[in-house]
């Protein structure tokens, strides 16, 4: 699901309240994705993904 502020707050609330809750975010590339034929674009997408995920990761680890 897309990471919106509403979705983030709902997931984070569940994560904080349920001991067995998991909070997994990321990007999926399927094995045959044409991005693997374009290493420069793949590297750029990886950098963008990590950059976007840094903020929620830092918020989760601040507690």
Buried (B, 14 or more C-beta within 10 A) or exposed (E): EEEEEEEBEEBBEEBEEEEEEEEEBEEEEEEEEEBEEEEEEBEEBEEEBEEBBEEBEEEEEEE
